[in-house]
Amino acid sequence: MEDKLKELKARLLEVHDLKAAAQLLTWDQNTYMPPGGAAARARQTALLQRLAHEKATDPAIGQLLDDLRPYEESLPYDSDDASLIRLARRDYEQAIKVPPEFVARFYAHQARTYQVWTQARPADDFEMVRPYLEQTLDLSRQLADFFPGYEHIADPLIALTDYGMTVADIRAVFSALREELVPLVREITARPPLDDSCLYRYFPAQPQLDFGLEVVQRFGYDLNRGRQDRSPHPFTTEFSVNDVRITVRVNEHDLGDALFSAFHESGHAMYEQGVAQEYEGTPLAGGASVGVHESQSRLWENLVGRSLPFWRYFYPRLQAAFPDALGSVPLDTFYQAINKVRPSLIRTDADEVTYNLHVMIRFDLELQMLEGTLAVRDLPDAWRARYESDLGIAPQDDRDGVLQDVHWYGEMIGGMFQGYTLGNIMGAQFFEAALQAHPEITAEMEKEGDFRTLLSWLRENIHRHGRKFTAQELVERVTGEPLSVAPYMRYLRRKYGELYGL
Amino acid sequence: MEDKLKELKARLLEVHDLKAAAQLLTWDQNTYMPPGGAAARARQTALLQRLAHEKATDPAIGQLLDDLRPYEESLPYDSDDASLIRLARRDYEQAIKVPPEFVARFYAHQARTYQVWTQARPADDFEMVRPYLEQTLDLSRQLADFFPGYEHIADPLIALTDYGMTVADIRAVFSALREELVPLVREITARPPLDDSCLYRYFPAQPQLDFGLEVVQRFGYDLNRGRQDRSPHPFTTEFSVNDVRITVRVNEHDLGDALFSAFHESGHAMYEQGVAQEYEGTPLAGGASVGVHESQSRLWENLVGRSLPFWRYFYPRLQAAFPDALGSVPLDTFYQAINKVRPSLIRTDADEVTYNLHVMIRFDLELQMLEGTLAVRDLPDAWRARYESDLGIAPQDDRDGVLQDVHWYGEMIGGMFQGYTLGNIMGAQFFEAALQAHPEITAEMEKEGDFRTLLSWLRENIHRHGRKFTAQELVERVTGEPLSVAPYMRYLRRKYGELYGL
């Protein structure tokens, strides 16, 4: 058995390493690659992905998994070996269901669609990309159909990003959240708006990058095993537990852009850096799901990075970095600015409270398209109608509407958005548990700019486990409760109640 | 035949692309990778190299090459198709001799050794890296032994870098050069030394990088298909004809470091960028040999970049970039400073005249280690003794001695150094031919800072051919003469005769 497990690990390490190499090619494409390199890069990335897929679906892996089943069943569910075999089986069974020709066709279609979208968005021309999106919908439905026996056609797609969750589960959570969120948004928007003008002064790029990097190092992001670069869209990428990198986008006239993307991406990166070293290159490395990943990024971005205790310590440092822009702005004004709630059109720029309404709109529209109750050609109208009804505003054009997000145009329709809101919910649930276990976390951050207690708790309870547990298993283990919107709503009501005097 | 050629190209494209991906991993390791990434990187690079090797040695390629032989023989030697098949056969026959396990082991060893060297050099601790170097020697000898029938054990290793040359050939060329060079060095060092103190003032890093980049763009280095980054040791790397990058090292107290490494690396990069587009991803892309590659880099670094006509145009611009350091330094003083001849310890910092003595020392030490007449543990002493006897100086420490160059610590022992001096010789031979064909080249550079005639000549005569011809074939085609040290010695005597009043 030991030999078989060793062979399984060796084979899976190759799959991991080919994917890691492909990710480095993508990281480079987004950070440093000269424009001339694009054609060769597309070819080279596709080659590595194809080789990884070939190796991941080698029948020898299936045989090893069969041979290892008795060993797996003899072990506790949460033992490393049993979990490694279980995860390897899940990955293998997902991978072999999809024919390689389909994978290649879908990737090629995604690459073409992405290219068209990069032109269609600035041109505000949904018609240009519509036929591609129709094919994306068709391919997404075909992909789901490789996993027969689903209750909802989006279920198999959600299993690829938030394994263990179904449409029915998510609808239940979202509807509970919506019920409490919509009245809160209404209460807030009835109050006089906060002033966030101090964020749109002139902030030179380099001090922005330096300040963000200083803070995320204080959080615990390890630069010996990571780094920060610039890219058009912020992202985190992992080549090894010991090489996890973040990127940020800098806008010299919007302080929030680089700052909060550094906080956000460092949350993803600390999660990946915190996985147990012995999981390196195995199916146990990585994050439990998109939702759990997002719980970590949103926790550092919002629950820490937009909190008053955090800024009590760091605001004087920020003022020192930008004396012209912020020298005479009081802490309270700054704190209100970064927490201003206002229904807006762009999800990634949205405040903490209205953010989830954006996600729910996307989620519902995805389901309707997959169910066949919404045609792609009717998507822009459906989008506007939902923004009008849910947020009280509607985009003037498709650029800031249905064309705003890359997801449908670079990946698929289905499973693309629910993780963001699941992340907000789980992040609050985790943070509440951390504060219950260690009430000193707040004072440490406020008085010392010290996050070690918080990070250690996250490491111990979440990060080190990697992919071992599903999102729900993790939530139950860590908090003793099932997934619940209550901590998140408690957090929002307390924070925004104070900010808006509700 | 067309189908077979197409299949051959498709298979070789995969080999190229796997190697290109491996090179990106190496480029990243040398520029941006955090230190923690080293272990995974070594593993991932080794995997890609192994897969490339597996694909390169697939018997199907051997079969295609056999099938294509009649077609190849029906074509002129210098036709693209015949040359592609010829080069593919050479590569295949070299590759199948080396077992894949060995390739993987050697690459992994190189990556580990490189990491140790990056610590050993600043710590001046040869002992730290000695066991690794001993293994490198052992592996280098094993590699040579996969090619039995050699006259000298270094011959198969030289065939990997300067195909078509043997130890005997190189010894003949080096001995002819040495015979003329040693008296010239003696004559020069008997004269009063030139003053190069102006190069060691304070030169802030960013303007150094900017100025170097401006010049190499004027040379013709295309930033749409390239870029400049910083690394501990300057190098050029190619992922595609359309993505060829250079790196430089900056020293704020030594102007020459970044400046001449930018010129040098741009010569390599323009060669790779100048290969015919239709050779992309085929065995015809790349340089004819290390020597020919070095002929291009040394041509731009020295024959152009340390010449008086060049600086007549660019020196005022350099003064404007560094007004404090150079504002009051006359052109003649600067020109003398960058051409000061002085026996020194570091090859890459050496002047044009003594440079080749460094190369010959390394070449001889390589041969002795491979022959078994010099043990690795005795290398530092042997190094010091040879520097004392050949250059009249010896390093105080190993940092500036045997640890100075990455080659033995990042690649192998054997075939690593001869190309530098072959390059000097060929560069002068090519440049003389270019000036004979286009005497206006000098005036264009001096009056307009315009290098288009020179670059076009190099593109047409050398670059576009890629690997089609061997070094000797190229020299004969381009200059009408065999490889000869005469143009190089004519150049050195004229230039240094004037500088030193010989």
Contacts between the chains, C-beta under 8 A, distances in Angstrom:
chain1	res1	chain2	res2	distance
A	13	B	43	7.7
A	14	B	47	6.1
A	17	B	40	7.6
A	17	B	43	6.2
A	17	B	44	4.6
A	17	B	47	5.0
A	18	B	47	7.0
A	18	B	48	8.0
A	20	B	40	7.0
A	20	B	44	5.8
A	21	B	21	5.5
A	21	B	22	7.9
A	21	B	25	6.3
A	21	B	44	5.4
A	21	B	47	7.7
A	21	B	48	5.9
A	22	B	21	7.9
A	24	B	24	6.3
A	24	B	25	6.1
A	24	B	28	6.1
A	25	B	21	6.2
A	25	B	24	6.2
A	28	B	24	6.1
A	28	B	28	6.9
A	32	B	32	7.9
A	32	B	227	6.4
A	32	B	229	7.3
A	33	B	243	6.7
A	34	B	223	6.4
A	34	B	224	6.0
A	34	B	225	5.7
A	34	B	226	5.7
A	34	B	227	5.2
A	34	B	242	8.0
A	34	B	243	5.9
A	34	B	245	7.7
A	35	B	224	5.7
A	36	B	222	7.4
A	36	B	224	5.0
A	36	B	225	3.4
A	36	B	226	7.7
A	36	B	240	7.6
A	36	B	242	3.7
A	36	B	243	5.8
A	37	B	225	7.2
A	37	B	239	6.3
A	37	B	240	5.9
A	37	B	242	5.9
A	37	B	243	3.2
A	39	B	240	7.4
A	39	B	242	6.9
A	40	B	17	7.5
A	40	B	20	6.9
A	40	B	239	6.1
A	40	B	240	3.3
A	40	B	242	6.3
A	40	B	243	6.1
A	40	B	280	7.3
A	40	B	281	7.4
A	41	B	239	7.5
A	41	B	240	7.7
A	41	B	243	7.4
A	43	B	13	7.8
A	43	B	17	6.1
A	43	B	281	7.9
A	44	B	17	4.5
A	44	B	20	5.8
A	44	B	21	5.3
A	44	B	239	7.4
A	47	B	14	6.2
A	47	B	17	5.0
A	47	B	18	7.1
A	47	B	21	7.7
A	48	B	21	6.1
A	51	B	51	6.8
A	222	B	36	7.3
A	223	B	34	6.3
A	224	B	34	5.9
A	224	B	35	5.6
A	224	B	36	5.0
A	225	B	34	5.6
A	225	B	35	8.0
A	225	B	36	3.4
A	225	B	37	7.1
A	226	B	34	5.7
A	226	B	36	7.7
A	227	B	32	6.3
A	227	B	34	5.3
A	229	B	32	7.3
A	239	B	37	6.3
A	239	B	40	6.1
A	239	B	41	7.4
A	239	B	44	7.2
A	240	B	36	7.7
A	240	B	37	5.9
A	240	B	39	7.3
A	240	B	40	3.2
A	240	B	41	7.6
A	241	B	40	8.0
A	242	B	34	7.9
A	242	B	36	3.7
A	242	B	37	5.8
A	242	B	39	6.8
A	242	B	40	6.3
A	243	B	33	6.6
A	243	B	34	5.9
A	243	B	36	5.9
A	243	B	37	3.1
A	243	B	40	6.1
A	243	B	41	7.3
A	245	B	34	7.7
A	280	B	40	7.1
A	281	B	40	7.3
A	281	B	43	7.7
